Amino acid sequence: MLRDTPRCLERGRTLFNARLFWEAHEAWEEAWMEEDGDTRLFLQGLIQVAAGYYKAFVQEQPVGCVKLLGTGLDKLRPLPGTFCGIALAGFIAQVDRSLLSARDWEMGGARLEARDVPRLEVLN
């Protein structure tokens, strides 16, 4: 992991937990452009998940939400349950639930709600 990645990861985590999804995406992208390997995959997955929630809550686009949550999860699932100090397994499970709700929304069901968005937690 590069020197600035922990700072970008924490800044993005704080923004994501404040529901500032675009800003979190931008913070993580800064590190993603420099990283490689699993850390790059991890950051890209987080970026796509944040973009999915942005599609849901700002642009109100269920199709984009479903696509981005799904592609983000595809990148996060192969990683260990704890990655870069983040409790990833629980986060993935919660995003999976959001994806199911988003698919229902895409088919004419209720929109995602704020309670559908997980927090991104660090492990102590």
Contacts in CASP RR format, 6 or more apart in sequence:
PFRMAT RR
TARGET T0000
AUTHOR 0000-0000-0000
METHOD contacts of the structure
MODEL  1
MLRDTPRCLERGRTLFNARLFWEAHEAWEEAWMEEDGDTRLFLQGLIQVA
AGYYKAFVQEQPVGCVKLLGTGLDKLRPLPGTFCGIALAGFIAQVDRSLL
SARDWEMGGARLEARDVPRLEVLN
1 35 0 8 1.000
1 39 0 8 1.000
1 84 0 8 1.000
2 31 0 8 1.000
2 34 0 8 1.000
2 35 0 8 1.000
4 30 0 8 1.000
4 31 0 8 1.000
4 34 0 8 1.000
5 31 0 8 1.000
5 34 0 8 1.000
5 35 0 8 1.000
5 39 0 8 1.000
5 43 0 8 1.000
5 84 0 8 1.000
6 84 0 8 1.000
8 27 0 8 1.000
8 28 0 8 1.000
8 30 0 8 1.000
8 31 0 8 1.000
9 28 0 8 1.000
9 31 0 8 1.000
9 43 0 8 1.000
9 84 0 8 1.000
9 86 0 8 1.000
10 122 0 8 1.000
11 27 0 8 1.000
12 23 0 8 1.000
12 24 0 8 1.000
12 27 0 8 1.000
12 28 0 8 1.000
12 46 0 8 1.000
13 24 0 8 1.000
13 86 0 8 1.000
13 120 0 8 1.000
13 122 0 8 1.000
15 21 0 8 1.000
15 23 0 8 1.000
15 24 0 8 1.000
15 27 0 8 1.000
16 24 0 8 1.000
16 46 0 8 1.000
16 50 0 8 1.000
16 120 0 8 1.000
17 119 0 8 1.000
17 120 0 8 1.000
19 53 0 8 1.000
19 57 0 8 1.000
19 114 0 8 1.000
19 117 0 8 1.000
21 50 0 8 1.000
21 51 0 8 1.000
21 52 0 8 1.000
21 53 0 8 1.000
21 54 0 8 1.000
21 57 0 8 1.000
21 58 0 8 1.000
22 50 0 8 1.000
22 51 0 8 1.000
22 54 0 8 1.000
22 58 0 8 1.000
24 46 0 8 1.000
24 50 0 8 1.000
25 47 0 8 1.000
25 50 0 8 1.000
25 51 0 8 1.000
25 54 0 8 1.000
28 43 0 8 1.000
28 46 0 8 1.000
28 47 0 8 1.000
28 50 0 8 1.000
29 43 0 8 1.000
29 47 0 8 1.000
31 39 0 8 1.000
31 43 0 8 1.000
32 40 0 8 1.000
32 43 0 8 1.000
32 44 0 8 1.000
32 47 0 8 1.000
35 43 0 8 1.000
38 79 0 8 1.000
38 83 0 8 1.000
39 84 0 8 1.000
41 75 0 8 1.000
41 78 0 8 1.000
41 79 0 8 1.000
42 75 0 8 1.000
42 76 0 8 1.000
42 79 0 8 1.000
42 83 0 8 1.000
42 84 0 8 1.000
42 88 0 8 1.000
44 72 0 8 1.000
44 75 0 8 1.000
45 71 0 8 1.000
45 72 0 8 1.000
45 73 0 8 1.000
45 75 0 8 1.000
45 76 0 8 1.000
46 72 0 8 1.000
46 76 0 8 1.000
46 120 0 8 1.000
47 72 0 8 1.000
48 68 0 8 1.000
48 69 0 8 1.000
48 70 0 8 1.000
48 71 0 8 1.000
48 72 0 8 1.000
48 75 0 8 1.000
49 68 0 8 1.000
49 69 0 8 1.000
49 72 0 8 1.000
49 73 0 8 1.000
49 76 0 8 1.000
49 95 0 8 1.000
51 68 0 8 1.000
52 64 0 8 1.000
52 65 0 8 1.000
52 67 0 8 1.000
52 68 0 8 1.000
52 69 0 8 1.000
53 65 0 8 1.000
53 69 0 8 1.000
53 98 0 8 1.000
53 112 0 8 1.000
53 117 0 8 1.000
55 61 0 8 1.000
55 62 0 8 1.000
55 64 0 8 1.000
55 65 0 8 1.000
55 68 0 8 1.000
56 62 0 8 1.000
56 65 0 8 1.000
56 102 0 8 1.000
56 105 0 8 1.000
56 111 0 8 1.000
56 112 0 8 1.000
57 112 0 8 1.000
57 114 0 8 1.000
57 117 0 8 1.000
60 111 0 8 1.000
62 102 0 8 1.000
62 105 0 8 1.000
62 106 0 8 1.000
62 108 0 8 1.000
62 111 0 8 1.000
63 106 0 8 1.000
65 102 0 8 1.000
65 105 0 8 1.000
65 106 0 8 1.000
65 112 0 8 1.000
66 99 0 8 1.000
66 102 0 8 1.000
66 103 0 8 1.000
66 106 0 8 1.000
69 95 0 8 1.000
69 98 0 8 1.000
69 99 0 8 1.000
69 102 0 8 1.000
70 99 0 8 1.000
72 95 0 8 1.000
73 92 0 8 1.000
73 95 0 8 1.000
73 96 0 8 1.000
73 99 0 8 1.000
76 88 0 8 1.000
76 91 0 8 1.000
76 92 0 8 1.000
76 95 0 8 1.000
77 92 0 8 1.000
79 88 0 8 1.000
80 88 0 8 1.000
81 87 0 8 1.000
81 88 0 8 1.000
81 89 0 8 1.000
81 90 0 8 1.000
81 92 0 8 1.000
82 88 0 8 1.000
82 89 0 8 1.000
82 123 0 8 1.000
85 122 0 8 1.000
85 123 0 8 1.000
86 120 0 8 1.000
86 121 0 8 1.000
86 122 0 8 1.000
86 123 0 8 1.000
87 121 0 8 1.000
87 122 0 8 1.000
87 123 0 8 1.000
90 118 0 8 1.000
91 118 0 8 1.000
91 120 0 8 1.000
91 121 0 8 1.000
94 118 0 8 1.000
95 118 0 8 1.000
97 116 0 8 1.000
98 112 0 8 1.000
98 116 0 8 1.000
98 117 0 8 1.000
98 118 0 8 1.000
101 110 0 8 1.000
101 112 0 8 1.000
101 116 0 8 1.000
102 112 0 8 1.000
104 110 0 8 1.000
105 111 0 8 1.000
105 112 0 8 1.000
END
